[in-house]
Amino acid sequence: MLVLLITLLILNALFNLLVWPTFFRRVARDARARDPQGRPTRFLIVHAVLIGVALLLAVVSSVTAILAAVGVGV
């Protein structure tokens, strides 16, 4: 069961680290990302916050997987 947990946490982290930065680049290039004066819109800010949270969870998943792999907290 522990091996399954570690595997799922690592896959989750890898998915988040691979997908979200690419998505952010697409969001940042979207016409809705900036107003006519070049300032970031709520569209960009909301997506940036959501992607930031997803990346933070990826880091937490990675750390948790490493700790579980080395037996910390078991």
Biotite code that builds the C-alpha atoms (Angstrom):
import biotite.structure as struc

atoms = struc.array([
    struc.Atom([0.000, 0.000, 0.000], chain_id="A", res_id=1, res_name="MET", atom_name="CA", element="C"),
    struc.Atom([2.881, 2.350, 0.797], chain_id="A", res_id=2, res_name="LEU", atom_name="CA", element="C"),
    struc.Atom([4.397, 1.815, -2.650], chain_id="A", res_id=3, res_name="VAL", atom_name="CA", element="C"),
    struc.Atom([1.056, 2.736, -4.240], chain_id="A", res_id=4, res_name="LEU", atom_name="CA", element="C"),
    struc.Atom([0.866, 5.920, -2.139], chain_id="A", res_id=5, res_name="LEU", atom_name="CA", element="C"),
    struc.Atom([4.403, 6.947, -3.086], chain_id="A", res_id=6, res_name="ILE", atom_name="CA", element="C"),
    struc.Atom([3.761, 6.216, -6.765], chain_id="A", res_id=7, res_name="THR", atom_name="CA", element="C"),
    struc.Atom([0.527, 8.208, -6.832], chain_id="A", res_id=8, res_name="LEU", atom_name="CA", element="C"),
    struc.Atom([2.120, 11.179, -5.070], chain_id="A", res_id=9, res_name="LEU", atom_name="CA", element="C"),
    struc.Atom([5.039, 11.228, -7.494], chain_id="A", res_id=10, res_name="ILE", atom_name="CA", element="C"),
    struc.Atom([2.751, 10.914, -10.529], chain_id="A", res_id=11, res_name="LEU", atom_name="CA", element="C"),
    struc.Atom([0.604, 13.738, -9.171], chain_id="A", res_id=12, res_name="ASN", atom_name="CA", element="C"),
    struc.Atom([3.644, 15.959, -8.701], chain_id="A", res_id=13, res_name="ALA", atom_name="CA", element="C"),
    struc.Atom([5.025, 15.183, -12.167], chain_id="A", res_id=14, res_name="LEU", atom_name="CA", element="C"),
    struc.Atom([1.673, 15.844, -13.818], chain_id="A", res_id=15, res_name="PHE", atom_name="CA", element="C"),
    struc.Atom([1.321, 19.202, -12.082], chain_id="A", res_id=16, res_name="ASN", atom_name="CA", element="C"),
    struc.Atom([4.893, 20.244, -12.830], chain_id="A", res_id=17, res_name="LEU", atom_name="CA", element="C"),
    struc.Atom([4.537, 19.351, -16.514], chain_id="A", res_id=18, res_name="LEU", atom_name="CA", element="C"),
    struc.Atom([1.018, 20.591, -17.277], chain_id="A", res_id=19, res_name="VAL", atom_name="CA", element="C"),
    struc.Atom([0.490, 23.804, -15.348], chain_id="A", res_id=20, res_name="TRP", atom_name="CA", element="C"),
    struc.Atom([3.480, 25.858, -16.543], chain_id="A", res_id=21, res_name="PRO", atom_name="CA", element="C"),
    struc.Atom([2.462, 25.150, -20.160], chain_id="A", res_id=22, res_name="THR", atom_name="CA", element="C"),
    struc.Atom([-1.115, 26.135, -19.378], chain_id="A", res_id=23, res_name="PHE", atom_name="CA", element="C"),
    struc.Atom([0.067, 29.366, -17.732], chain_id="A", res_id=24, res_name="PHE", atom_name="CA", element="C"),
    struc.Atom([2.008, 30.344, -20.853], chain_id="A", res_id=25, res_name="ARG", atom_name="CA", element="C"),
    struc.Atom([-1.172, 29.906, -22.891], chain_id="A", res_id=26, res_name="ARG", atom_name="CA", element="C"),
    struc.Atom([-3.218, 31.913, -20.383], chain_id="A", res_id=27, res_name="VAL", atom_name="CA", element="C"),
    struc.Atom([-0.616, 34.705, -20.311], chain_id="A", res_id=28, res_name="ALA", atom_name="CA", element="C"),
    struc.Atom([-0.754, 35.012, -24.119], chain_id="A", res_id=29, res_name="ARG", atom_name="CA", element="C"),
    struc.Atom([-4.557, 35.073, -24.173], chain_id="A", res_id=30, res_name="ASP", atom_name="CA", element="C"),
    struc.Atom([-6.123, 38.383, -25.182], chain_id="A", res_id=31, res_name="ALA", atom_name="CA", element="C"),
    struc.Atom([-8.182, 38.389, -21.967], chain_id="A", res_id=32, res_name="ARG", atom_name="CA", element="C"),
    struc.Atom([-5.044, 38.354, -19.799], chain_id="A", res_id=33, res_name="ALA", atom_name="CA", element="C"),
    struc.Atom([-4.320, 42.087, -20.104], chain_id="A", res_id=34, res_name="ARG", atom_name="CA", element="C"),
    struc.Atom([-6.469, 45.173, -20.404], chain_id="A", res_id=35, res_name="ASP", atom_name="CA", element="C"),
    struc.Atom([-5.828, 47.830, -23.118], chain_id="A", res_id=36, res_name="PRO", atom_name="CA", element="C"),
    struc.Atom([-3.293, 49.548, -20.822], chain_id="A", res_id=37, res_name="GLN", atom_name="CA", element="C"),
    struc.Atom([-1.339, 46.306, -20.424], chain_id="A", res_id=38, res_name="GLY", atom_name="CA", element="C"),
    struc.Atom([-2.315, 45.670, -16.807], chain_id="A", res_id=39, res_name="ARG", atom_name="CA", element="C"),
    struc.Atom([-3.163, 42.109, -15.721], chain_id="A", res_id=40, res_name="PRO", atom_name="CA", element="C"),
    struc.Atom([-6.883, 41.347, -15.630], chain_id="A", res_id=41, res_name="THR", atom_name="CA", element="C"),
    struc.Atom([-8.778, 39.198, -13.145], chain_id="A", res_id=42, res_name="ARG", atom_name="CA", element="C"),
    struc.Atom([-8.629, 36.418, -15.749], chain_id="A", res_id=43, res_name="PHE", atom_name="CA", element="C"),
    struc.Atom([-4.826, 36.325, -15.499], chain_id="A", res_id=44, res_name="LEU", atom_name="CA", element="C"),
    struc.Atom([-4.696, 36.846, -11.737], chain_id="A", res_id=45, res_name="ILE", atom_name="CA", element="C"),
    struc.Atom([-7.205, 34.089, -10.952], chain_id="A", res_id=46, res_name="VAL", atom_name="CA", element="C"),
    struc.Atom([-5.437, 31.630, -13.225], chain_id="A", res_id=47, res_name="HIS", atom_name="CA", element="C"),
    struc.Atom([-2.043, 32.569, -11.783], chain_id="A", res_id=48, res_name="ALA", atom_name="CA", element="C"),
    struc.Atom([-3.308, 31.942, -8.236], chain_id="A", res_id=49, res_name="VAL", atom_name="CA", element="C"),
    struc.Atom([-4.892, 28.609, -9.176], chain_id="A", res_id=50, res_name="LEU", atom_name="CA", element="C"),
    struc.Atom([-1.747, 27.468, -10.972], chain_id="A", res_id=51, res_name="ILE", atom_name="CA", element="C"),
    struc.Atom([0.388, 28.606, -8.046], chain_id="A", res_id=52, res_name="GLY", atom_name="CA", element="C"),
    struc.Atom([-1.722, 26.520, -5.664], chain_id="A", res_id=53, res_name="VAL", atom_name="CA", element="C"),
    struc.Atom([-1.458, 23.506, -7.991], chain_id="A", res_id=54, res_name="ALA", atom_name="CA", element="C"),
    struc.Atom([2.331, 23.863, -8.115], chain_id="A", res_id=55, res_name="LEU", atom_name="CA", element="C"),
    struc.Atom([2.496, 24.220, -4.339], chain_id="A", res_id=56, res_name="LEU", atom_name="CA", element="C"),
    struc.Atom([0.505, 20.994, -4.022], chain_id="A", res_id=57, res_name="LEU", atom_name="CA", element="C"),
    struc.Atom([2.965, 19.351, -6.424], chain_id="A", res_id=58, res_name="ALA", atom_name="CA", element="C"),
    struc.Atom([5.832, 20.315, -4.110], chain_id="A", res_id=59, res_name="VAL", atom_name="CA", element="C"),
    struc.Atom([3.921, 19.035, -1.079], chain_id="A", res_id=60, res_name="VAL", atom_name="CA", element="C"),
    struc.Atom([3.191, 15.776, -2.910], chain_id="A", res_id=61, res_name="SER", atom_name="CA", element="C"),
    struc.Atom([6.867, 15.394, -3.779], chain_id="A", res_id=62, res_name="SER", atom_name="CA", element="C"),
    struc.Atom([8.025, 16.023, -0.225], chain_id="A", res_id=63, res_name="VAL", atom_name="CA", element="C"),
    struc.Atom([5.392, 13.661, 1.162], chain_id="A", res_id=64, res_name="THR", atom_name="CA", element="C"),
    struc.Atom([6.424, 10.937, -1.293], chain_id="A", res_id=65, res_name="ALA", atom_name="CA", element="C"),
    struc.Atom([10.082, 11.342, -0.351], chain_id="A", res_id=66, res_name="ILE", atom_name="CA", element="C"),
    struc.Atom([9.305, 11.248, 3.357], chain_id="A", res_id=67, res_name="LEU", atom_name="CA", element="C"),
    struc.Atom([7.157, 8.156, 2.890], chain_id="A", res_id=68, res_name="ALA", atom_name="CA", element="C"),
    struc.Atom([9.890, 6.490, 0.821], chain_id="A", res_id=69, res_name="ALA", atom_name="CA", element="C"),
    struc.Atom([12.550, 6.991, 3.469], chain_id="A", res_id=70, res_name="VAL", atom_name="CA", element="C"),
    struc.Atom([10.195, 5.931, 6.253], chain_id="A", res_id=71, res_name="GLY", atom_name="CA", element="C"),
    struc.Atom([9.772, 9.228, 8.097], chain_id="A", res_id=72, res_name="VAL", atom_name="CA", element="C"),
    struc.Atom([6.545, 9.266, 10.117], chain_id="A", res_id=73, res_name="GLY", atom_name="CA", element="C"),
    struc.Atom([5.921, 5.547, 9.753], chain_id="A", res_id=74, res_name="VAL", atom_name="CA", element="C"),
])
